Amino acid sequence: MSRTSIKKFSVLAGLFAFTLLFFGSWINEARIVSAFIRGLEGFCVFGFVTWLVLKGWAVMTSEERLGGDNDKDKGINLDQTA
């Protein structure tokens, strides 16, 4: 996963959380300002958590691709002739 796709997905999750919290608060008769502040808090929290999870997942998968296999006996018989 690239850095830009992680950022885009985090913003998307944040906007989704903002929308749910804002309209949910507004429908439950909160004032517009307090609903907006709750939406901003949801955007920050859920966007940041999504970014952290995806960043960690990308680091873990990149370590596996780079050769996390530390087998010392691998290739020990390559220089023997038949």
Secondary structure per residue as TSV (DSSP state, phi and psi in degrees):
chain	resnum	aa	ss	phi	psi
A	1	M	-	360.0	131.3
A	2	S	-	-83.1	166.9
A	3	R	H	-64.5	-38.6
A	4	T	H	-69.8	-37.3
A	5	S	H	-69.7	-32.7
A	6	I	H	-64.9	-44.1
A	7	K	H	-65.5	-41.6
A	8	K	H	-64.9	-42.3
A	9	F	H	-67.9	-35.3
A	10	S	H	-66.4	-41.7
A	11	V	H	-65.6	-38.8
A	12	L	H	-63.1	-44.0
A	13	A	H	-64.1	-39.9
A	14	G	H	-63.9	-43.4
A	15	L	H	-65.4	-36.8
A	16	F	H	-63.7	-44.3
A	17	A	H	-65.4	-40.7
A	18	F	H	-59.2	-46.4
A	19	T	H	-62.5	-46.4
A	20	L	H	-64.1	-45.6
A	21	L	H	-69.6	-40.4
A	22	F	H	-64.2	-54.2
A	23	F	H	-71.9	-32.6
A	24	G	H	-64.0	-41.9
A	25	S	H	-68.5	-40.1
A	26	W	H	-67.1	-39.6
A	27	I	H	-66.8	-34.2
A	28	N	T	-85.1	26.4
A	29	E	T	65.3	36.0
A	30	A	-	-85.4	159.1
A	31	R	-	-72.7	159.6
A	32	I	H	-60.8	-42.4
A	33	V	H	-65.9	-45.1
A	34	S	H	-68.9	-34.6
A	35	A	H	-65.7	-39.3
A	36	F	H	-65.8	-41.2
A	37	I	H	-65.7	-41.3
A	38	R	H	-61.8	-40.3
A	39	G	H	-63.5	-41.4
A	40	L	H	-64.1	-40.5
A	41	E	H	-62.4	-43.1
A	42	G	H	-63.7	-39.7
A	43	F	H	-60.3	-47.0
A	44	C	H	-65.4	-47.4
A	45	V	H	-67.2	-53.9
A	46	F	H	-70.4	-35.2
A	47	G	H	-64.5	-42.8
A	48	F	H	-68.3	-42.0
A	49	V	H	-64.7	-42.0
A	50	T	H	-63.2	-41.7
A	51	W	H	-62.1	-44.3
A	52	L	H	-63.4	-44.1
A	53	V	H	-65.0	-46.7
A	54	L	H	-67.8	-35.8
A	55	K	H	-65.5	-44.4
A	56	G	H	-63.6	-39.9
A	57	W	H	-65.6	-39.0
A	58	A	H	-66.5	-37.7
A	59	V	H	-67.2	-42.1
A	60	M	H	-64.9	-41.8
A	61	T	H	-72.6	-30.6
A	62	S	H	-71.4	-32.6
A	63	E	H	-67.3	-36.4
A	64	E	H	-67.8	-36.9
A	65	R	H	-72.6	-30.5
A	66	L	T	-77.4	-4.9
A	67	G	T	105.6	63.2
A	68	G	-	-76.1	1.8
A	69	D	-	-81.7	113.3
A	70	N	-	-108.2	51.5
A	71	D	-	-83.2	112.2
A	72	K	T	-74.5	-24.8
A	73	D	T	-86.3	0.0
A	74	K	T	-71.2	124.9
A	75	G	T	79.2	20.5
A	76	I	T	-73.0	-26.9
A	77	N	T	-102.2	17.1
A	78	L	T	-73.1	-31.1
A	79	D	T	-94.3	10.9
A	80	Q	-	-88.9	140.1
A	81	T	-	-94.8	158.3
A	82	A	-	-77.9	360.0
